[in-house]
Amino acid sequence: MSKFWILCSSVILALSVATFVVAESQGPPEVKYTPKMGTVTFQHAAHQSYTDCATCHHTGDFAQCKSCHGVDPQAPQAKDAFHQLCKDCHKESQKGPTKCKECHIK
């Protein structure tokens, strides 16, 4: 009988870990970035329904953007990458802000 409970406990633990990993892989619902121009609040959860993760997280590494952008001379500065990616998509889809103060809130 104790083997049965060990097996049940192991299955429950595995399912709990799997659930956490799937929930965690979705990222935070909202990301705030505060450059000099003012705070940009990015609705991460909302954008997940518009595009796949690789559009922004192009390396497959979900680390901070600034670990490459602004450090690696081959990568564009974070500011330039964000502006190009966000503004180009917003203009193309005709949804979302495209002017400075529509994103940057002081």
C-alpha positions as MATLAB code, in Angstrom:
seq = 'MSKFWILCSSVILALSVATFVVAESQGPPEVKYTPKMGTVTFQHAAHQSYTDCATCHHTGDFAQCKSCHGVDPQAPQAKDAFHQLCKDCHKESQKGPTKCKECHIK';
ca = [
       0.000    0.000    0.000;
       2.840    2.456    0.724;
       4.196    2.006   -2.826;
       0.814    3.148   -4.111;
       0.980    6.375   -2.051;
       4.548    7.018   -3.127;
       3.490    6.603   -6.749;
       0.476    8.906   -6.266;
       2.625   11.526   -4.542;
       5.187   11.350   -7.349;
       2.508   11.816  -10.017;
       0.985   14.772   -8.154;
       4.405   16.362   -7.726;
       5.242   15.878  -11.421;
       1.929   17.409  -12.482;
       2.459   20.362  -10.141;
       5.917   21.037  -11.558;
       4.636   20.693  -15.148;
       1.814   23.144  -14.433;
       4.264   25.645  -12.933;
       6.650   25.346  -15.907;
       3.838   25.920  -18.426;
       2.470   28.911  -16.476;
       5.951   30.368  -16.024;
       6.782   30.012  -19.731;
       3.988   32.464  -20.553;
       5.955   35.243  -18.915;
       4.551   38.080  -16.857;
       1.219   39.603  -17.917;
       2.787   43.057  -18.022;
       6.338   44.374  -18.411;
       7.390   47.889  -17.381;
      10.472   49.540  -18.779;
      11.565   52.986  -17.582;
      13.919   54.827  -19.920;
      14.589   58.581  -19.655;
      11.510   59.487  -21.732;
       9.076   57.891  -19.264;
       7.711   54.494  -18.315;
       6.594   52.150  -21.075;
       4.071   49.541  -19.962;
       4.060   46.585  -22.328;
       0.988   44.345  -22.171;
       2.827   41.041  -22.592;
      -0.203   38.780  -22.136;
      -2.237   40.690  -24.722;
       0.551   40.540  -27.312;
       0.860   36.766  -26.956;
      -2.418   36.384  -28.819;
      -1.153   38.556  -31.717;
       2.201   36.960  -32.435;
       4.435   34.063  -31.515;
       7.202   34.353  -28.929;
      10.017   34.196  -31.508;
       8.945   37.537  -32.974;
      10.414   39.319  -29.951;
      12.426   36.571  -28.282;
      14.186   35.780  -31.540;
      17.092   33.903  -29.996;
      14.875   31.437  -28.165;
      16.505   32.675  -24.969;
      13.951   34.407  -22.772;
      16.628   36.329  -20.882;
      16.560   40.078  -20.592;
      16.754   41.879  -23.937;
      19.568   44.076  -22.706;
      21.812   41.060  -22.171;
      22.624   41.428  -25.902;
      21.043   44.686  -27.092;
      23.441   47.409  -26.021;
      26.219   44.936  -25.168;
      26.860   42.882  -28.309;
      28.118   45.135  -31.123;
      26.314   42.886  -33.632;
      22.923   43.558  -32.024;
      21.117   46.889  -32.380;
      20.729   49.039  -29.276;
      17.679   48.036  -27.200;
      15.980   51.370  -27.871;
      16.362   50.943  -31.640;
      15.225   47.318  -31.564;
      12.135   48.116  -29.479;
      11.181   51.108  -31.573;
      11.572   49.257  -34.853;
       9.764   46.123  -33.707;
       6.912   47.843  -31.862;
       6.294   50.837  -34.087;
       6.563   48.869  -37.343;
       4.062   46.285  -36.106;
       1.684   48.949  -34.786;
       1.826   50.855  -38.077;
       1.324   47.694  -40.134;
      -1.603   46.459  -38.032;
      -2.966   49.991  -37.567;
      -3.333   49.194  -33.855;
      -1.414   50.472  -30.890;
       0.626   53.581  -30.220;
       3.188   54.939  -32.674;
       4.076   58.313  -31.153;
       6.520   58.859  -28.297;
       4.153   60.065  -25.580;
       1.590   57.368  -26.387;
       4.043   54.781  -24.981;
       6.337   56.803  -22.744;
       4.337   58.039  -19.738;
       5.969   60.386  -17.243;
];
